[in-house]
Amino acid sequence: MKGNRLLLTLFFLLSCASAGWGEFNPFQQRKIVIKQFENRGEEAYDYLGEAITNSIHDFLLSVPYIILTDEERAALKQLALLERYEDRFEEAGGTVLYRLEPIVIHGAELADSSDTAVLIYGFYEVGPDEKTTLLISAYSGLTGREYVRYETEEDLYTIIKNPESYLIHFFKLFLRYKTHTVLLSAEPRDALIFVDDRLVGVGETKGILLTPGTHRITVKKGGYRSFSDLIHVKEDGFSRQMVLEEEKLKSPVEYAVTPHGTRIYREEKYEGVSPLSFGLSADDRTVTFVKEGYVHRTVPVEEIEGLERYKASLVTHEMKQKLLKKAELHRRGSETLYYTGIGMAGASILLGIEKTAYQQKADLYSGVDADRYSEALGISNTLTYLTTASVVVTAGIFIFSFIEMLKYFDLYDEAEYNLLKGEVRF
């Protein structure tokens, strides 16, 4: 259980870092501070306070957003008028949202966000037969008052081992929007469970709260095929069990990607550096090659399947620009030839019209005026040769234009897809 909690916390911290937690913005995020719970009983049970705060912290990691009341939104609007909050208000789009992303902290100093945070605090007392009285409260810094106060009596074992039994009731009040309890479990027991791209449990979620409607669940574990499906939550007690299938790898492919030392990823999993051999699974869709100083490249598995050896070279940023410039020259050449071909086609048509006119003249003078007949027939024959030559030249121009366009697409693909299948000379 402790290992699972540490893993959940690590994922949460990584997501906060990627979201720029260090730049806390009260108009986009709601800071939730979990204070140490007071022990009003025997000192021997001081450890229970940490167990309670850890359970609340873990539960909050599955909460996607916090709803603001109209009163809290009005308080944030007043805060936006203060000079020290102007920049962060603008970063949030110059508006006060109804939903804010939760940022969870353990008993830290509130610093400059004390007037926007939510405090979760309370006390506990272990009595005879280990019956434990527990009070959990939530205080809104935006309104300056307590808005949730939940009290329960549980046995000590439940407080430690089954915190969902009382936390669900507290959070149904705390979240201020309709939710249903959901139980998800997976095999193997150390598989990661995600709901709507948020990590909510390892192996199982004894009880999480989800809004009514459709949600996507995803289960992942190395060496197993990932599972993903939509669930439709309509009432409390929704449950779903997922069993992952072992990943069956296909015949290994040798990857000879230059430069040597290129990092190779199968989907998002790092496999090693080139040259390298490994097999693909049925779930794999892409293989990605990454090297500092080179443009990274993602290849669909369709280009790799069935091969024993995949050989290619990454391009540097400079090489890519050269390829694009060379491709542009071919595109312009194709365009010039195309318009020349259009002109030649027009000339061929005019020659054909003239040839037809002189042929008609020859027909008129036939048997009437031998000299004019011979003259018209001679010009008609000459125009026939010129028309034929013009048509041949026009066809040749269009063929060369097409060839230039193919060269453009070939070079453009090499540059845009960042991979050279052969040697490129400049």
C-alpha positions as CSV (number, residue, x, y, z in Angstrom):
1,M,0.0,0.0,0.0
2,K,2.8,2.3,0.9
3,G,4.6,1.6,-2.4
4,N,1.4,2.4,-4.3
5,R,1.0,5.7,-2.5
6,L,4.6,6.6,-3.3
7,L,4.1,5.8,-7.0
8,L,0.9,7.8,-7.1
9,T,2.6,10.8,-5.5
10,L,5.5,10.5,-8.0
11,F,3.2,10.6,-11.0
12,F,1.4,13.6,-9.4
13,L,4.6,15.5,-8.9
14,L,5.7,14.9,-12.4
15,S,2.4,16.1,-13.8
16,C,2.6,19.2,-11.6
17,A,6.1,19.9,-12.9
18,S,5.1,19.6,-16.5
19,A,2.1,21.9,-15.8
20,G,4.4,24.5,-14.3
21,W,3.4,24.1,-10.7
22,G,6.2,26.5,-9.7
23,E,4.2,29.2,-11.4
24,F,1.0,28.8,-9.3
25,N,-1.8,30.7,-10.8
26,P,-4.9,31.1,-8.6
27,F,-7.1,31.8,-11.6
28,Q,-6.3,28.4,-13.2
29,Q,-5.4,26.3,-10.1
30,R,-6.9,25.7,-6.7
31,K,-4.3,25.1,-4.0
32,I,-5.5,22.5,-1.5
33,V,-3.4,22.4,1.7
34,I,-3.8,19.3,4.0
35,K,-2.9,20.3,7.5
36,Q,-1.7,17.8,10.1
37,F,-4.7,16.3,12.0
38,E,-4.8,16.9,15.7
39,N,-4.7,13.9,18.0
40,R,-7.0,14.5,21.0
41,G,-6.4,11.1,22.5
42,E,-3.4,9.1,23.6
43,E,0.0,9.9,22.3
44,A,0.5,6.3,21.2
45,Y,-1.9,7.1,18.2
46,D,0.1,10.1,16.9
47,Y,1.0,8.1,13.8
48,L,-2.7,8.0,12.8
49,G,-2.6,11.7,11.8
50,E,-0.1,11.0,9.0
51,A,-2.1,8.0,7.8
52,I,-5.2,10.2,7.5
53,T,-3.5,13.1,5.7
54,N,-1.8,10.6,3.3
55,S,-5.2,9.0,2.5
56,I,-6.8,12.4,1.8
57,H,-3.8,13.3,-0.4
58,D,-4.1,10.1,-2.4
59,F,-7.8,10.5,-2.9
60,L,-7.3,14.1,-4.1
61,L,-4.9,12.9,-6.9
62,S,-7.9,11.4,-8.7
63,V,-9.9,14.6,-8.6
64,P,-9.9,16.3,-12.0
65,Y,-11.2,19.7,-11.0
66,I,-12.6,21.9,-8.2
67,I,-15.8,23.8,-8.6
68,L,-16.0,27.5,-7.5
69,T,-19.2,29.0,-6.1
70,D,-20.4,32.3,-7.3
71,E,-19.2,33.9,-4.1
72,E,-15.7,32.5,-4.6
73,R,-15.6,33.6,-8.2
74,A,-16.6,37.1,-7.0
75,A,-13.7,37.0,-4.6
76,L,-11.3,36.1,-7.4
77,K,-12.6,38.9,-9.5
78,Q,-11.7,41.3,-6.7
79,L,-8.3,39.7,-6.4
80,A,-7.7,40.2,-10.1
81,L,-7.8,44.0,-9.5
82,L,-4.7,43.9,-7.3
83,E,-1.5,44.8,-9.1
84,R,0.4,41.7,-8.0
85,Y,-2.2,39.4,-9.6
86,E,-2.6,41.3,-12.9
87,D,-0.1,39.2,-14.9
88,R,-1.5,35.9,-13.6
89,F,-5.0,37.0,-14.4
90,E,-4.0,37.8,-18.0
91,E,-2.2,34.4,-18.2
92,A,-5.5,32.8,-17.4
93,G,-7.2,34.5,-20.3
94,G,-8.5,37.5,-18.4
95,T,-11.5,35.5,-17.0
96,V,-12.5,33.7,-13.8
97,L,-13.3,30.1,-14.4
98,Y,-15.9,27.9,-12.7
99,R,-13.5,24.9,-12.6
100,L,-9.9,25.0,-11.4
101,E,-7.2,22.3,-11.5
102,P,-6.4,21.1,-7.9
103,I,-2.9,21.5,-6.6
104,V,-2.4,19.4,-3.4
105,I,0.2,20.2,-0.7
106,H,0.9,18.7,2.7
107,G,0.8,21.3,5.4
108,A,3.1,23.7,3.6
109,E,3.2,27.5,4.2
110,L,0.5,29.2,2.2
111,A,2.8,32.1,1.2
112,D,1.0,34.6,-1.1
113,S,-1.8,32.2,-1.9
114,S,-3.3,32.0,1.6
115,D,-6.3,34.0,0.4
116,T,-7.1,31.6,-2.4
117,A,-6.3,28.1,-0.9
118,V,-8.6,25.5,0.6
119,L,-7.6,24.1,3.9
120,I,-8.4,20.5,4.9
121,Y,-7.9,19.9,8.6
122,G,-9.5,18.2,11.6
123,F,-8.9,16.0,14.6
124,Y,-9.3,12.4,15.7
125,E,-9.6,10.6,19.0
126,V,-9.1,6.8,19.6
127,G,-11.4,5.6,22.4
128,P,-12.1,2.3,24.1
129,D,-12.1,-0.8,21.8
130,E,-10.2,1.4,19.3
131,K,-13.4,3.2,18.2
132,T,-12.1,6.3,16.5
133,T,-13.9,9.6,16.3
134,L,-12.8,11.6,13.2
135,L,-13.7,15.1,12.1
136,I,-12.7,16.5,8.7
137,S,-13.3,20.1,7.8
138,A,-12.7,22.2,4.7
139,Y,-12.1,25.9,4.9
140,S,-12.2,28.3,1.8
141,G,-9.7,31.1,1.9
142,L,-11.8,32.9,-0.8
143,T,-14.9,33.2,1.4
144,G,-13.1,33.1,4.8
145,R,-15.3,30.3,6.3
146,E,-15.6,26.6,6.7
147,Y,-17.9,25.0,4.1
148,V,-17.7,21.3,4.9
149,R,-17.7,19.6,8.3
150,Y,-17.9,15.8,8.3
151,E,-17.8,13.7,11.4
152,T,-17.7,9.9,11.7
153,E,-16.9,7.1,14.0
154,E,-15.0,4.2,12.7
155,D,-12.9,1.4,14.1
156,L,-9.1,1.9,14.0
157,Y,-8.6,-0.8,11.4
158,T,-11.0,0.9,9.0
159,I,-9.3,4.3,9.4
160,I,-5.9,2.8,8.4
161,K,-6.8,0.0,5.9
162,N,-10.1,1.2,4.4
163,P,-10.1,5.0,4.3
164,E,-12.4,5.1,1.3
165,S,-15.3,4.1,3.5
166,Y,-15.3,7.5,5.2
167,L,-13.4,9.7,2.6
168,I,-16.1,9.0,-0.1
169,H,-18.7,10.7,2.1
170,F,-16.5,13.6,2.9
171,F,-15.5,14.2,-0.8
172,K,-19.1,14.0,-2.0
173,L,-19.7,17.1,0.1
174,F,-16.3,18.7,-0.6
175,L,-16.5,18.5,-4.5
176,R,-19.9,20.3,-4.8
177,Y,-20.9,18.4,-7.9
178,K,-22.6,15.1,-8.5
179,T,-20.3,12.1,-8.4
180,H,-20.6,8.3,-8.2
181,T,-18.4,5.8,-6.6
182,V,-16.4,3.6,-9.0
183,L,-14.3,0.5,-8.2
184,L,-11.7,-0.5,-10.8
185,S,-9.3,-3.4,-10.5
186,A,-6.7,-4.9,-12.8
187,E,-4.5,-8.0,-13.2
188,P,-1.6,-8.0,-12.7
189,R,-1.9,-6.2,-9.4
190,D,0.9,-3.7,-10.1
191,A,-0.7,-2.4,-13.4
192,L,-1.3,1.3,-13.6
193,I,-4.9,2.5,-13.9
194,F,-5.7,5.7,-15.6
195,V,-9.1,7.5,-15.9
196,D,-9.3,10.3,-18.5
197,D,-5.5,10.2,-18.6
198,R,-5.1,10.7,-14.8
199,L,-3.4,8.0,-12.7
200,V,-6.0,6.9,-10.1
201,G,-4.6,3.6,-8.8
202,V,-2.1,0.8,-9.0
203,G,-3.8,-2.6,-9.3
204,E,-7.1,-1.3,-8.0
205,T,-9.0,1.7,-6.9
206,K,-11.0,0.8,-3.8
207,G,-13.2,3.8,-4.3
208,I,-12.9,6.9,-6.5
209,L,-15.5,9.4,-7.4
210,L,-16.4,10.1,-11.1
211,T,-19.0,12.4,-12.6
212,P,-21.9,10.8,-14.3
213,G,-21.3,10.1,-18.0
214,T,-18.6,8.6,-20.1
215,H,-15.0,8.2,-19.1
216,R,-12.0,6.5,-20.7
217,I,-10.1,3.9,-18.6
218,T,-6.6,2.8,-19.5
219,V,-4.5,0.1,-17.9
220,K,-0.7,-0.2,-18.6
221,K,2.1,-2.4,-17.5
222,G,5.4,-3.2,-19.1
223,G,5.4,-6.6,-20.9
224,Y,1.6,-6.6,-21.2
225,R,-0.8,-5.3,-23.9
226,S,-2.3,-2.0,-22.8
227,F,-6.1,-1.9,-22.3
228,S,-8.3,1.0,-23.1
229,D,-12.1,1.3,-23.1
230,L,-15.0,3.7,-22.4
231,I,-17.1,3.3,-19.3
232,H,-20.5,4.8,-18.7
233,V,-21.1,5.8,-15.0
234,K,-24.7,6.1,-14.1
235,E,-24.9,5.3,-10.4
236,D,-22.9,4.5,-7.3
237,G,-21.1,1.2,-7.1
238,F,-20.0,1.0,-10.7
239,S,-17.2,-1.6,-11.0
240,R,-15.0,-3.0,-13.7
241,Q,-12.2,-5.5,-13.7
242,M,-9.5,-5.6,-16.4
243,V,-7.1,-8.4,-17.2
244,L,-4.1,-7.6,-19.3
245,E,-2.8,-10.0,-21.8
246,E,1.0,-10.7,-21.9
247,E,2.6,-8.9,-24.8
248,K,3.6,-11.2,-27.5
249,L,6.5,-9.8,-29.6
250,K,6.9,-10.5,-33.3
251,S,10.2,-11.6,-34.8
252,P,12.9,-9.1,-34.0
253,V,14.0,-6.5,-36.5
254,E,17.5,-5.1,-36.7
255,Y,17.6,-1.3,-36.7
256,A,20.7,0.1,-38.3
257,V,20.0,3.8,-38.0
258,T,22.8,6.3,-38.5
259,P,24.3,8.1,-36.8
260,H,25.3,5.4,-34.3
261,G,23.9,6.1,-30.8
262,T,20.5,7.1,-32.1
263,R,17.9,6.4,-29.3
264,I,15.1,4.2,-30.4
265,Y,11.6,4.2,-28.8
266,R,8.9,1.6,-29.4
267,E,5.8,3.7,-28.8
268,E,6.8,5.6,-25.7
269,K,9.1,2.9,-24.3
270,Y,12.8,3.4,-24.6
271,E,14.5,0.3,-26.2
272,G,18.1,1.4,-26.6
273,V,20.5,2.9,-29.1
274,S,21.3,2.0,-32.7
275,P,22.4,-0.6,-33.9
276,L,19.7,-2.6,-32.0
277,S,17.3,-5.5,-32.5
278,F,13.9,-6.0,-30.9
279,G,10.4,-7.2,-31.8
280,L,7.2,-5.3,-32.1
281,S,4.0,-6.1,-30.4
282,A,0.5,-6.1,-31.9
283,D,-0.3,-2.8,-30.0
284,D,2.7,-0.9,-31.4
285,R,1.9,1.7,-34.0
286,T,5.2,3.7,-34.3
287,V,8.9,3.5,-33.8
288,T,10.7,6.8,-33.1
289,F,14.4,7.6,-33.6
290,V,16.0,10.5,-31.6
291,K,19.5,12.0,-31.7
292,E,20.8,15.3,-30.5
293,G,21.6,17.6,-33.4
294,Y,19.3,15.7,-35.8
295,V,15.6,16.0,-36.5
296,H,13.8,13.1,-34.8
297,R,11.8,10.7,-36.9
298,T,8.6,8.7,-36.1
299,V,8.0,5.7,-38.5
300,P,4.7,3.8,-38.8
301,V,5.1,0.1,-38.1
302,E,3.7,-0.6,-41.5
303,E,7.0,0.4,-43.0
304,I,8.9,-2.0,-40.7
305,E,6.8,-5.1,-40.4
306,G,8.0,-8.1,-42.4
307,L,11.6,-6.7,-42.6
308,E,14.6,-8.4,-41.0
309,R,16.7,-5.2,-41.2
310,Y,15.6,-1.6,-41.2
311,K,18.3,0.8,-42.4
312,A,18.1,4.6,-42.6
313,S,19.9,7.8,-41.7
314,L,18.6,10.7,-39.8
315,V,19.1,14.2,-41.2
316,T,20.5,17.2,-39.4
317,H,18.6,20.4,-39.4
318,E,21.0,21.9,-42.0
319,M,20.5,18.9,-44.3
320,K,16.8,19.2,-44.0
321,Q,17.0,22.9,-45.1
322,K,19.2,21.9,-48.1
323,L,16.8,19.2,-49.1
324,L,13.9,21.6,-48.9
325,K,15.7,24.2,-51.0
326,K,16.6,21.6,-53.6
327,A,13.0,20.3,-53.6
328,E,11.8,23.9,-54.2
329,L,14.1,24.2,-57.2
330,H,12.5,21.1,-58.7
331,R,9.0,22.4,-57.9
332,R,9.8,25.7,-59.7
333,G,11.3,23.8,-62.6
334,S,8.1,21.7,-62.8
335,E,6.0,24.8,-62.7
336,T,8.0,26.5,-65.5
337,L,7.8,23.4,-67.7
338,Y,4.1,23.0,-67.1
339,Y,3.3,26.6,-68.2
340,T,5.7,26.1,-71.2
341,G,3.8,22.9,-72.0
342,I,0.5,24.9,-71.8
343,G,1.9,27.4,-74.3
344,M,3.2,24.6,-76.6
345,A,-0.2,22.9,-76.5
346,G,-1.8,26.2,-77.6
347,A,0.7,26.5,-80.4
348,S,-0.1,22.9,-81.5
349,I,-3.8,23.7,-81.6
350,L,-3.2,26.8,-83.8
351,L,-1.0,24.8,-86.1
352,G,-3.6,22.2,-86.3
353,I,-6.3,24.7,-87.2
354,E,-4.0,26.3,-89.9
355,K,-3.2,22.8,-91.3
356,T,-6.9,22.0,-91.5
357,A,-7.6,25.3,-93.3
358,Y,-5.0,24.7,-96.0
359,Q,-6.1,21.1,-96.4
360,Q,-9.6,22.5,-97.2
361,K,-8.1,25.0,-99.7
362,A,-6.3,22.1,-101.4
363,D,-9.6,20.2,-101.6
364,L,-11.3,23.3,-103.2
365,Y,-8.5,23.8,-105.9
366,S,-8.3,20.1,-106.6
367,G,-9.0,19.6,-110.4
368,V,-9.7,23.3,-110.8
369,D,-6.3,25.1,-110.3
370,A,-3.3,22.9,-110.3
371,D,-0.8,25.6,-109.1
372,R,-2.9,26.7,-106.2
373,Y,-3.7,23.1,-105.3
374,S,0.0,22.2,-105.1
375,E,0.8,25.4,-103.1
376,A,-2.1,24.7,-100.5
377,L,-1.2,21.0,-100.3
378,G,2.5,21.8,-99.7
379,I,1.7,24.2,-96.9
380,S,-0.8,21.7,-95.4
381,N,1.9,19.0,-95.3
382,T,4.4,21.3,-93.8
383,L,1.9,22.3,-91.1
384,T,1.2,18.6,-90.5
385,Y,4.9,18.0,-89.7
386,L,5.1,21.1,-87.5
387,T,1.9,20.1,-85.6
388,T,3.2,16.6,-85.0
389,A,6.5,18.0,-83.8
390,S,4.8,20.5,-81.6
391,V,2.6,17.7,-80.1
392,V,5.7,15.5,-79.5
393,V,7.6,18.4,-77.9
394,T,4.5,19.4,-75.7
395,A,4.2,15.8,-74.5
396,G,7.9,15.7,-73.7
397,I,7.6,19.0,-71.7
398,F,4.7,17.6,-69.7
399,I,6.6,14.4,-69.0
400,F,9.6,16.4,-67.8
401,S,7.3,18.6,-65.7
402,F,5.9,15.4,-64.1
403,I,9.4,14.0,-63.5
404,E,10.4,17.3,-61.8
405,M,7.3,17.2,-59.6
406,L,8.1,13.6,-58.6
407,K,11.7,14.7,-57.6
408,Y,10.1,17.5,-55.6
409,F,7.8,15.1,-53.7
410,D,10.7,12.7,-53.2
411,L,13.0,15.3,-51.7
412,Y,10.3,17.0,-49.8
413,D,9.3,13.7,-48.2
414,E,12.9,13.0,-47.2
415,A,13.2,16.4,-45.6
416,E,9.7,16.6,-44.1
417,Y,9.8,13.0,-42.7
418,N,13.4,13.5,-41.5
419,L,14.8,10.2,-42.8
420,L,17.1,9.5,-45.8
421,K,16.6,6.0,-47.4
422,G,19.8,6.5,-49.4
423,E,22.7,8.8,-50.0
424,V,21.8,12.4,-51.0
425,R,24.4,14.4,-52.9
426,F,24.4,18.2,-53.2
